[in-house]
Amino acid sequence: MAGRWQWVATPPPQSGASRAVPRRPLPYTGPPSYPVPPRWGFPQLSWRWPVAFGRKAKPQPLDQLRMLSRNLVATLWVTTAALGVAVLGEGWRYVLLILSRSGALSRTVVSFSDALVVTAGVVSGLAALASLTLGVLWILRARDVASVVSGQRPARSFRDALIGLLVPGLNLAVAGSILAELEHAAARKPVSERPRPSRLLLSWWAAWVVGELLFAVVWLVNLFGTSVQSLANGVELHLLADLVAAFVAATGALLVSRITQLLEPIDPATVHRLRVLKVIDAPSPPLRATRLAGSPR
């Protein structure tokens, strides 16, 4: 009976799909031709990287601090340059005052000297006003970033800090104290430790106090001084005040850059790696007296 059975294998009903017969390629007849110039085409952005347009993210406090720091440093250096030109103009005016004692001066030289002093004074005044505005905004933003970075709440409230920075006379002491507290928090120093200003901050603070006092003296001399000697003294005071103000602006730019770098997170790519080049006067490492039997050399 076993020899009567015959096994026949057939494919399932739906598995025998007919294969597509390959078509013979048509002969090349040349480039395509159109009755009129075509108006379609590929976009001109085909070789650009894909860009995802999403909702604009809200700027973070650290990003705002970086932007304020860049603008403030640039404005402070512009103020320094303008005040340097003002110092040269005041020095030239003082030389002309000395020369005028022995003879008459050229009208063109005097007019050019006055124009230089006035132009430098206007530019430096506007730049100093912009620096003061950006500086106050930078300090307030830096206090917020420092409180997040160090985990310490600012010692002064927003209102007290703003009053201490803007009120003349009061800002002689409060401005330096706020910057000292900001520098202390930016350096991640403990809360229990008393803030100790750096040499750069102490230099800026001393110049800030001297400059504000000189500004008050110059204002009083210009207001009440009418004699020729008072005018000559006013030129000397203007020169000294511009020189101190230029030092304040230059040290302020360096101080802003330093504190901003302290508040930014450390980038491993910018950290210099150290490697040992040579060891001098180091003791020789101890060696074993005997070699174990059977150990390879």
Number of C-alpha atoms within 10 A of each C-alpha: 4 5 5 5 7 6 5 5 5 6 7 7 7 6 7 8 7 6 6 6 6 6 6 6 6 6 6 6 6 6 5 5 8 6 5 6 7 8 5 6 6 6 7 7 8 8 7 7 7 8 6 6 6 6 6 6 6 7 8 9 14 18 12 14 22 19 12 21 24 14 16 25 22 14 23 28 20 20 27 25 19 23 28 20 22 26 24 18 24 26 19 18 22 18 11 17 16 12 12 12 9 8 8 9 13 10 9 9 12 15 11 12 19 16 13 18 20 15 16 23 19 13 18 25 15 15 21 22 14 16 24 18 13 19 23 17 16 21 22 17 17 28 26 18 23 27 16 15 17 17 13 16 14 16 12 13 9 13 8 11 21 18 14 21 21 15 12 10 13 12 20 20 14 19 22 21 19 21 21 20 20 25 27 22 28 24 16 16 14 13 13 6 8 11 17 13 18 13 9 13 20 14 15 22 23 14 19 23 19 16 22 18 15 19 18 11 16 20 15 12 16 14 9 9 15 10 9 9 10 14 15 15 17 21 21 18 19 21 22 19 23 26 19 23 25 28 20 23 26 19 21 24 22 16 19 23 16 14 20 22 15 17 24 16 10 10 7 8 7 7 8 7 7 6 6 5 5 5 7 5 5 6 7 6 5 6 6 6 6 6 9 8 6 6 6 6 4
